[in-house]
Amino acid sequence: MPTFSPTFHSVDGTELIALMQRLYPICRSITGNGLRQSLQILQELVPLTLHEVPSGTQVFDWTVPKEWNVRDAYVKNAQGKKVIDFQKHNLHLVNYSIPIQQKMPLAELKKHLHSLPEYPEWIPYRTSYYAETWGFCLSHNELEALEEGEYEVYIDSTLADGHLTYGELVLPGELAEEVLISTHCCHPSLCNDNLAGMALATFLARHLGGQPRRYTYRFLFLPGTIGAITWLAQHEAQAARIQHGLVVACVGDPGQMTYKRSRQGGAVIDRAVAHVLAHKGQPHAMIDFSPYGYDERQYCSPGFNLAVGSLTRTPYGRFPQYHTSADNFDLVKPEFLADSLATYLAVIDVLEHNRMVINQKPKCEPQLGKRGLYGSLGGGKSTHDSVMAMLWVLNLADGRHTLLDMAERASIEFDLIRRAADALLATDLLVEEKLG
């Protein structure tokens, strides 16, 4: 059994913030150079392989779209002043807007403008991925300040055959069975959704790359929805090896940890996350699967039904800054990123060390004292806690219970159950039975 270390010794939330700050100004989309540039930055930290899937490729019921790139976009008033400027904030342009250079009156322009009256200082995030149109976003205060007159609209963009780009990293383990970590990378200048997920997944991959691993880990950095659909359509055989999975998003805000269960509901990943959150001693939420949300809905579609859940802080749409310019570095903080990262590592620790053990002396309680097992676990736990963990392990080590089963049954933190099993395995009392 490899000795997996669930804790970082040289990484904290500030390093994740620094990566996010590099990525923040880039105009990402579901295709295009902004997405490539972002993935190339991640390659400086982890050895991602970038894959290019041509426009027009059929992926189940979808088609890989044309590639979108933008160089500049603005709206000028009659005096030639830029009243909306893509160069100042890339959320000002509706993502995937077609090229245009045209003059029009305010009434016509307003048909293509988007604002948030309820949050008059914020810029909304809007897209037109699958409809060839154009538009601009601005604060409601800016919209209200526009005067009657003629406006020049300019969008220097291209929408042409190209490629969908995604990043992939596979870290081989002792087993061919895989743990999937998937995160979407298509949103421009939005911190919690989802620069935070990109940063967490990158540092998680970097840490796991230096660890002994039981499972093989597959990291996917994808454009949302179409990216996961594309990967699944082209990798059905590999998808069958995924035993556990997590979709990473919205992991940097101050909200409580929230877990959305897989479609299976009671999969090992669902139970592992529930156990970790229950023993953190902090408020948290567990919600059932629904076929709406992030890419877990693709991995959990009935034709795949993979055991993939979504571990976030505040879920999508449930914080007011969601899909607005207020999803910035005032919302995402290093301490929340670090806490999310620690939670992911704790879940992986459960997956890595969950195993079956068999009691070699199942008739009556064995004598622990003569084997030097009283108080042997340390780690700040009392002798009583240590002994109870050992007794539960011995009692349930009947070939029908994994260590996670034991931790759940005994209401004891998994780490103590695992260390109890390790101590017992060093004697004649237990042997390990290999799990698939």
C-alpha positions as CSV (number, residue, x, y, z in Angstrom):
1,M,0.0,0.0,0.0
2,P,1.5,3.4,-1.0
3,T,1.9,6.0,1.7
4,F,-0.1,8.8,0.3
5,S,0.3,12.2,1.9
6,P,-2.9,14.3,2.0
7,T,-1.4,17.6,3.0
8,F,0.6,20.2,1.2
9,H,3.8,21.4,2.8
10,S,4.8,24.2,0.5
11,V,1.5,25.4,-1.2
12,D,-1.1,27.7,0.2
13,G,-4.0,29.7,-1.1
14,T,-1.7,32.6,-2.1
15,E,-0.1,30.5,-4.8
16,L,-3.5,29.6,-6.3
17,I,-4.4,33.3,-6.2
18,A,-1.2,34.2,-8.1
19,L,-2.1,31.7,-10.9
20,M,-5.6,33.1,-11.1
21,Q,-4.2,36.6,-11.4
22,R,-2.2,35.6,-14.5
23,L,-5.3,34.0,-16.0
24,Y,-7.8,36.6,-15.1
25,P,-7.2,39.1,-18.0
26,I,-7.5,36.5,-20.7
27,C,-10.6,36.3,-22.8
28,R,-11.5,32.6,-22.7
29,S,-14.3,30.9,-24.5
30,I,-15.3,27.4,-25.5
31,T,-12.8,27.6,-28.3
32,G,-10.1,29.9,-29.4
33,N,-6.7,31.4,-28.6
34,G,-7.7,32.6,-25.1
35,L,-8.5,29.0,-24.1
36,R,-5.2,27.8,-25.6
37,Q,-3.2,30.5,-23.9
38,S,-4.7,29.7,-20.5
39,L,-4.0,26.0,-20.9
40,Q,-0.4,26.8,-21.9
41,I,0.0,28.7,-18.7
42,L,-1.1,25.7,-16.8
43,Q,1.4,23.6,-18.7
44,E,4.1,25.6,-16.9
45,L,3.0,23.9,-13.6
46,V,1.8,20.5,-14.7
47,P,2.6,18.4,-17.9
48,L,-0.8,18.8,-19.6
49,T,-1.3,17.4,-23.1
50,L,-3.3,19.7,-25.3
51,H,-5.8,18.1,-27.7
52,E,-7.3,19.8,-30.7
53,V,-10.7,18.5,-32.0
54,P,-11.7,20.0,-35.4
55,S,-14.8,22.1,-35.9
56,G,-17.6,20.1,-37.4
57,T,-16.7,16.9,-35.5
58,Q,-19.8,15.0,-34.5
59,V,-19.9,14.2,-30.8
60,F,-23.0,12.3,-29.9
61,D,-25.9,14.7,-30.6
62,W,-23.7,17.7,-30.7
63,T,-21.2,19.2,-33.2
64,V,-17.9,20.9,-32.3
65,P,-18.6,24.5,-33.1
66,K,-16.6,27.0,-35.2
67,E,-13.6,28.6,-33.4
68,W,-14.1,32.1,-32.1
69,N,-11.4,34.7,-31.6
70,V,-11.6,38.4,-30.9
71,R,-9.1,41.2,-31.2
72,D,-11.1,44.3,-30.3
73,A,-14.6,45.5,-29.7
74,Y,-16.1,48.8,-28.7
75,V,-19.1,51.2,-28.9
76,K,-18.4,54.9,-29.6
77,N,-20.9,57.7,-29.2
78,A,-21.4,60.6,-31.6
79,Q,-18.4,62.4,-30.2
80,G,-16.1,59.5,-30.9
81,K,-15.8,58.5,-27.2
82,K,-15.7,54.8,-26.4
83,V,-18.7,54.2,-24.0
84,I,-18.2,50.4,-24.0
85,D,-14.7,49.1,-24.4
86,F,-13.7,45.4,-24.5
87,Q,-10.1,46.3,-23.7
88,K,-11.2,47.6,-20.3
89,H,-13.1,44.4,-19.3
90,N,-13.7,41.4,-21.6
91,L,-17.1,40.8,-20.1
92,H,-18.2,43.9,-22.0
93,L,-18.5,41.8,-25.2
94,V,-21.1,39.0,-25.5
95,N,-18.9,35.9,-25.8
96,Y,-19.0,34.5,-29.4
97,S,-20.2,37.7,-30.9
98,I,-19.9,37.8,-34.7
99,P,-17.9,40.6,-36.4
100,I,-19.7,43.9,-37.1
101,Q,-18.9,47.5,-38.0
102,Q,-22.0,49.6,-38.2
103,K,-23.6,52.9,-37.1
104,M,-27.0,52.9,-35.5
105,P,-29.3,54.9,-33.3
106,L,-29.5,54.3,-29.5
107,A,-32.9,52.5,-29.8
108,E,-31.4,49.9,-32.2
109,L,-28.2,49.6,-30.1
110,K,-30.2,48.9,-27.0
111,K,-31.6,45.7,-28.5
112,H,-28.0,44.3,-28.2
113,L,-27.2,45.6,-24.7
114,H,-27.4,43.7,-21.5
115,S,-27.3,45.0,-17.9
116,L,-28.4,44.1,-14.4
117,P,-30.8,46.6,-13.0
118,E,-30.7,44.9,-9.6
119,Y,-27.0,45.3,-9.4
120,P,-26.4,48.6,-11.3
121,E,-22.6,48.7,-10.9
122,W,-21.9,45.2,-12.2
123,I,-21.3,44.0,-15.7
124,P,-23.2,40.7,-16.6
125,Y,-21.6,37.8,-18.4
126,R,-23.5,36.6,-21.5
127,T,-22.8,34.2,-24.4
128,S,-24.1,33.4,-27.8
129,Y,-22.3,30.1,-28.5
130,Y,-24.8,28.5,-30.8
131,A,-26.6,31.5,-32.3
132,E,-24.7,33.8,-34.6
133,T,-25.4,37.2,-33.2
134,W,-23.6,40.0,-31.3
135,G,-24.0,42.1,-28.2
136,F,-22.4,44.1,-25.4
137,C,-22.7,44.0,-21.6
138,L,-22.4,47.0,-19.4
139,S,-23.4,48.2,-15.9
140,H,-26.9,49.5,-15.6
141,N,-25.6,52.8,-14.5
142,E,-23.6,53.0,-17.8
143,L,-26.6,52.0,-19.8
144,E,-28.8,54.7,-18.2
145,A,-26.1,57.3,-18.9
146,L,-26.2,56.7,-22.7
147,E,-27.6,59.7,-24.6
148,E,-29.7,59.7,-27.7
149,G,-27.7,59.9,-30.9
150,E,-25.8,57.8,-33.4
151,Y,-23.4,55.1,-32.1
152,E,-20.6,53.3,-33.9
153,V,-20.4,49.5,-33.2
154,Y,-17.2,47.7,-33.9
155,I,-16.4,44.0,-33.2
156,D,-13.2,42.7,-34.7
157,S,-13.8,38.9,-34.3
158,T,-13.7,35.8,-36.3
159,L,-15.9,32.7,-36.3
160,A,-14.4,30.1,-38.6
161,D,-13.5,26.5,-38.8
162,G,-10.8,25.7,-36.3
163,H,-10.6,23.5,-33.2
164,L,-11.9,22.9,-29.7
165,T,-8.9,22.7,-27.3
166,Y,-8.8,20.8,-24.0
167,G,-6.0,19.8,-21.6
168,E,-5.5,16.3,-20.2
169,L,-3.1,14.8,-17.7
170,V,-3.0,11.1,-16.7
171,L,-1.1,10.2,-13.6
172,P,-0.7,6.4,-13.6
173,G,-1.2,4.5,-10.4
174,E,-0.9,0.8,-9.2
175,L,-4.5,0.3,-10.5
176,A,-5.9,0.9,-14.0
177,E,-9.1,2.1,-12.3
178,E,-9.3,5.9,-12.4
179,V,-10.2,8.9,-10.4
180,L,-11.5,11.7,-12.6
181,I,-10.9,15.4,-11.7
182,S,-12.7,17.6,-14.3
183,T,-12.9,21.4,-14.4
184,H,-14.2,23.9,-16.9
185,C,-11.9,26.5,-18.4
186,C,-14.1,28.6,-20.7
187,H,-15.2,31.5,-18.6
188,P,-13.4,34.9,-19.0
189,S,-12.5,37.0,-16.0
190,L,-14.7,35.2,-13.5
191,C,-12.8,34.2,-10.4
192,N,-15.0,31.8,-8.5
193,D,-16.5,30.4,-11.7
194,N,-14.1,29.1,-12.6
195,L,-10.5,30.4,-12.3
196,A,-10.7,29.0,-8.8
197,G,-11.5,25.5,-10.1
198,M,-8.7,25.7,-12.7
199,A,-6.2,26.7,-10.0
200,L,-7.3,24.1,-7.5
201,A,-7.2,21.3,-10.1
202,T,-3.7,22.4,-11.3
203,F,-2.2,22.4,-7.8
204,L,-4.0,19.2,-6.9
205,A,-2.4,17.5,-10.0
206,R,1.0,18.9,-9.1
207,H,0.8,17.5,-5.7
208,L,-0.5,14.1,-6.8
209,G,2.2,13.9,-9.4
210,G,4.8,13.7,-6.6
211,Q,2.9,11.1,-4.6
212,P,2.7,7.3,-4.7
213,R,-0.8,6.5,-6.0
214,R,-3.0,3.4,-5.8
215,Y,-5.5,4.8,-8.4
216,T,-4.7,6.3,-11.8
217,Y,-5.8,10.0,-11.9
218,R,-7.1,11.7,-15.0
219,F,-7.3,15.5,-15.0
220,L,-9.4,17.2,-17.6
221,F,-9.4,20.9,-18.3
222,L,-12.3,21.5,-20.7
223,P,-14.6,24.0,-22.1
224,G,-17.9,23.6,-20.3
225,T,-20.6,21.2,-21.6
226,I,-19.2,20.7,-25.2
227,G,-15.8,19.8,-23.8
228,A,-17.0,17.0,-21.6
229,I,-19.3,15.8,-24.3
230,T,-16.4,15.7,-26.8
231,W,-14.1,13.9,-24.4
232,L,-16.8,11.2,-23.6
233,A,-17.7,10.8,-27.3
234,Q,-14.1,10.0,-28.2
235,H,-13.1,8.1,-25.1
236,E,-15.8,5.7,-24.2
237,A,-13.4,2.9,-23.4
238,Q,-11.3,5.1,-21.0
239,A,-14.5,6.4,-19.4
240,A,-15.4,2.9,-18.4
241,R,-12.3,2.8,-16.1
242,I,-13.5,5.8,-14.1
243,Q,-14.5,4.5,-10.6
244,H,-14.7,7.9,-8.8
245,G,-14.8,11.5,-10.0
246,L,-15.2,15.1,-8.9
247,V,-16.1,18.2,-10.9
248,V,-14.3,21.2,-9.6
249,A,-15.9,24.6,-9.6
250,C,-16.7,27.6,-7.3
251,V,-14.1,26.7,-4.7
252,G,-12.8,30.1,-3.7
253,D,-15.8,32.0,-2.1
254,P,-16.5,32.2,1.6
255,G,-19.6,29.9,1.5
256,Q,-19.8,26.5,3.1
257,M,-18.6,23.4,1.3
258,T,-21.4,21.9,-0.7
259,Y,-21.5,18.5,-2.4
260,K,-23.8,17.5,-5.2
261,R,-24.0,13.7,-5.2
262,S,-23.5,11.6,-8.3
263,R,-26.5,10.1,-10.1
264,Q,-25.8,6.9,-8.3
265,G,-26.4,8.6,-5.0
266,G,-24.6,6.1,-2.8
267,A,-21.3,5.6,-4.7
268,V,-18.1,5.4,-2.8
269,I,-17.2,9.0,-3.9
270,D,-20.5,10.2,-2.5
271,R,-19.9,8.5,0.8
272,A,-16.3,9.6,1.0
273,V,-17.1,13.2,0.6
274,A,-20.0,13.0,3.0
275,H,-17.7,11.4,5.6
276,V,-15.0,14.0,5.1
277,L,-17.4,16.9,5.4
278,A,-19.1,15.4,8.4
279,H,-15.8,15.2,10.3
280,K,-14.5,18.7,9.3
281,G,-16.5,20.2,12.1
282,Q,-17.8,23.0,9.8
283,P,-21.2,23.7,8.3
284,H,-21.7,22.0,5.0
285,A,-24.4,20.9,2.6
286,M,-25.2,17.7,0.8
287,I,-27.6,17.9,-2.2
288,D,-28.9,15.2,-4.5
289,F,-28.1,14.9,-8.1
290,S,-30.1,16.8,-10.7
291,P,-29.5,16.8,-14.5
292,Y,-28.6,20.5,-14.5
293,G,-25.4,22.2,-13.4
294,Y,-21.8,21.6,-14.4
295,D,-20.2,18.8,-16.3
296,E,-21.3,16.2,-13.8
297,R,-24.5,16.0,-15.8
298,Q,-22.5,14.7,-18.8
299,Y,-20.5,12.1,-16.8
300,C,-23.7,11.1,-15.0
301,S,-25.8,10.9,-18.2
302,P,-27.6,7.5,-18.2
303,G,-25.5,6.1,-21.0
304,F,-22.4,6.5,-18.8
305,N,-23.8,6.8,-15.2
306,L,-20.3,7.4,-13.8
307,A,-19.8,8.0,-10.1
308,V,-19.0,11.7,-10.5
309,G,-20.2,14.3,-8.1
310,S,-19.5,18.0,-7.8
311,L,-17.7,19.5,-4.8
312,T,-18.0,23.3,-4.5
313,R,-18.4,26.0,-1.9
314,T,-21.4,28.1,-2.9
315,P,-23.0,26.3,-5.9
316,Y,-23.5,28.0,-9.2
317,G,-26.3,30.6,-9.3
318,R,-26.5,30.8,-5.5
319,F,-24.2,33.8,-4.9
320,P,-25.2,37.2,-6.3
321,Q,-21.8,37.7,-8.0
322,Y,-22.3,34.7,-10.2
323,H,-21.7,35.4,-13.9
324,T,-21.0,39.1,-13.3
325,S,-17.9,41.3,-13.0
326,A,-18.3,41.2,-9.2
327,D,-17.0,37.6,-9.4
328,N,-13.5,39.0,-8.8
329,F,-10.7,39.0,-6.2
330,D,-13.0,40.7,-3.6
331,L,-15.0,37.4,-3.5
332,V,-12.3,34.8,-3.8
333,K,-9.7,34.6,-1.0
334,P,-6.6,32.5,-0.3
335,E,-8.0,31.0,2.9
336,F,-11.1,29.7,1.1
337,L,-9.1,28.2,-1.7
338,A,-6.7,26.5,0.8
339,D,-9.7,25.1,2.7
340,S,-11.2,23.7,-0.5
341,L,-7.9,22.2,-1.5
342,A,-7.5,20.5,1.9
343,T,-11.0,19.1,1.5
344,Y,-10.2,17.6,-1.9
345,L,-7.1,16.1,-0.5
346,A,-8.9,14.6,2.4
347,V,-11.4,13.0,0.0
348,I,-8.6,11.6,-2.1
349,D,-7.0,10.2,1.1
350,V,-10.1,8.2,1.8
351,L,-10.2,6.9,-1.7
352,E,-6.5,6.0,-1.7
353,H,-6.6,4.2,1.7
354,N,-10.0,2.6,1.6
355,R,-9.5,-1.2,1.5
356,M,-10.7,-4.5,2.8
357,V,-9.0,-6.2,5.7
358,I,-9.6,-9.7,7.2
359,N,-9.5,-10.5,10.9
360,Q,-7.2,-13.5,11.4
361,K,-8.5,-14.2,15.0
362,P,-12.2,-13.6,14.6
363,K,-13.3,-15.8,17.6
364,C,-13.7,-13.4,20.5
365,E,-11.7,-10.2,21.1
366,P,-7.9,-10.6,20.8
367,Q,-5.6,-9.2,23.5
368,L,-4.2,-5.9,22.3
369,G,-2.0,-5.2,25.3
370,K,0.4,-8.0,24.7
371,R,0.9,-6.7,21.2
372,G,1.7,-3.2,22.4
373,L,-1.3,-1.7,20.7
374,Y,-2.8,0.3,23.5
375,G,-2.2,4.0,22.8
376,S,-0.1,3.2,19.8
377,L,-1.8,5.5,17.3
378,G,-0.8,8.9,18.7
379,G,-1.8,11.9,16.7
380,G,-3.5,13.6,19.7
381,K,-6.1,10.8,20.0
382,S,-6.8,9.3,23.4
383,T,-6.1,5.7,24.2
384,H,-9.9,5.1,24.4
385,D,-10.3,6.5,20.8
386,S,-7.5,4.4,19.5
387,V,-8.7,1.2,21.2
388,M,-12.3,1.8,20.0
389,A,-11.0,2.3,16.4
390,M,-9.1,-1.0,16.7
391,L,-12.0,-2.9,18.1
392,W,-14.3,-1.6,15.4
393,V,-11.8,-2.6,12.7
394,L,-11.4,-6.1,14.2
395,N,-15.1,-6.6,14.6
396,L,-16.0,-5.5,11.0
397,A,-13.0,-7.1,9.3
398,D,-15.0,-9.9,8.0
399,G,-14.5,-9.6,4.3
400,R,-17.8,-7.6,3.8
401,H,-16.7,-4.2,5.1
402,T,-14.2,-1.7,3.7
403,L,-12.4,0.8,6.0
404,L,-14.9,3.4,4.9
405,D,-17.8,1.1,5.8
406,M,-16.2,0.8,9.3
407,A,-15.7,4.5,9.7
408,E,-19.3,5.2,8.8
409,R,-20.6,2.4,11.0
410,A,-18.5,3.5,14.0
411,S,-18.9,7.2,13.4
412,I,-15.1,7.5,13.7
413,E,-13.0,9.7,11.5
414,F,-11.6,7.7,8.6
415,D,-8.0,8.6,9.3
416,L,-8.2,7.0,12.8
417,I,-9.8,3.9,11.4
418,R,-7.0,3.7,8.7
419,R,-4.3,4.1,11.3
420,A,-5.9,1.5,13.5
421,A,-5.9,-0.9,10.5
422,D,-2.3,-0.1,9.7
423,A,-1.3,-0.9,13.3
424,L,-3.2,-4.1,13.3
425,L,-1.8,-5.2,9.9
426,A,1.7,-4.9,11.5
427,T,0.7,-7.8,13.8
428,D,-0.8,-11.2,13.3
429,L,-4.3,-10.0,13.7
430,L,-5.1,-8.6,10.2
431,V,-4.3,-9.3,6.6
432,E,-5.3,-7.1,3.6
433,E,-7.6,-8.3,0.9
434,K,-7.0,-6.5,-2.4
435,L,-9.8,-4.4,-3.7
436,G,-10.3,-4.0,-7.5
